Amino acid sequence: MNREYLPEMRERALRMLAEARPEHPNLMTAIRHVAGMLGMSPETLRLWQRRYEVGHGKRSGVTTEAAVEIKRLQRENAELRKANEILKAASVFFAKELDRPSTR
């Protein structure tokens, strides 16, 4: 079940996780504890924590903004490739038309 959470909820959950982290032997235990208190999936909170760490340079990886830009550029690239194929086909067609002898 996918749920949409408000940004305020994400910030609150990450704050609670940072506060609860010293009380637990490892990060996953803290994540399970906080996620249970908030009634959310531990995986959701774990992903939020990972994205936070990547976005703040604490972990290597691609930031959310960079991932969005990469996807946009990939879509644009695919559209340009299609346009190029259409233009190539059109140029071949018109080149054949110019090479035909005239029937005037």
C-alpha positions as a printed Julia matrix, in Angstrom:
104×3 Matrix{Float64}:
  0.0    0.0     0.0
  1.58   3.27   -1.14
  0.85   6.33    0.95
  1.74   9.93    0.33
  3.27  11.65    3.33
  3.56  15.39    3.78
  7.07  16.85    3.88
  6.44  17.88    7.5
  5.84  14.24    8.38
  9.12  13.25    6.73
 11.03  15.94    8.62
  9.41  14.94   11.92
 10.17  11.26   11.36
 13.83  12.0    10.54
 14.14  14.2    13.63
 12.64  11.46   15.79
 15.0    8.94   14.24
 18.03  11.14   14.98
 16.87  11.51   18.59
 16.15   7.78   19.02
 19.35   6.55   17.34
 21.62   6.73   20.46
 19.14   4.62   22.45
 19.37   1.65   20.04
 22.21  -0.74   19.2
 21.93  -0.16   15.45
 20.17   2.01   12.9
 17.58  -0.59   11.83
 16.41  -1.09   15.4
 15.92   2.66   15.74
 14.13   2.79   12.37
 11.73   0.0    13.38
 11.03   1.7    16.71
 10.29   5.14   15.21
  8.32   3.71   12.27
  6.17   1.72   14.71
  5.47   4.83   16.76
  4.43   6.73   13.63
  2.45   3.87   12.07
  4.51   3.68    8.91
  6.6    1.09    7.18
 10.2    0.81    8.41
 11.28   0.62    4.77
  9.75   4.04    4.09
 11.69   5.56    6.95
 14.87   3.76    5.93
 14.59   5.18    2.4
 13.96   8.67    3.76
 17.06   8.35    5.96
 19.17   7.17    3.02
 17.95  10.02    0.78
 18.66  12.51    3.57
 22.2   11.21    3.94
 22.83  11.32    0.18
 21.34  14.81   -0.11
 23.53  16.12    2.71
 26.73  14.5     1.47
 26.97  11.94    4.28
 26.61   9.03    1.86
 27.62   8.62   -1.75
 24.86   8.44   -4.33
 22.69  10.48   -6.64
 20.57  13.19   -5.04
 16.84  13.29   -5.72
 17.2   16.46   -7.8
 19.97  14.91   -9.9
 17.9   11.76  -10.46
 14.94  13.85  -11.65
 17.21  15.8   -14.03
 18.76  12.58  -15.37
 15.3   11.13  -16.09
 14.25  14.34  -17.85
 17.39  14.32  -19.99
 16.9   10.64  -20.84
 13.33  11.35  -22.03
 14.55  14.33  -24.06
 17.34  12.22  -25.55
 14.85   9.51  -26.58
 12.6   12.11  -28.24
 15.55  13.58  -30.14
 16.61  10.12  -31.33
 13.09   9.5   -32.66
 13.09  12.88  -34.41
 16.47  12.08  -35.96
 15.16   8.75  -37.3
 12.15  10.52  -38.83
 14.37  13.16  -40.44
 16.71  10.49  -41.83
 13.78   8.61  -43.34
 12.39  11.82  -44.83
 15.75  12.78  -46.34
 16.07   9.33  -47.96
 12.55   9.66  -49.36
 13.16  13.12  -50.83
 16.58  12.13  -52.19
 14.9    9.28  -54.11
 12.28  11.67  -55.43
 14.97  14.03  -56.75
 16.83  11.16  -58.46
 13.73  10.02  -60.42
 13.63  11.04  -64.04
 11.04  13.65  -64.83
  8.02  12.57  -66.94
  7.2   15.96  -68.39
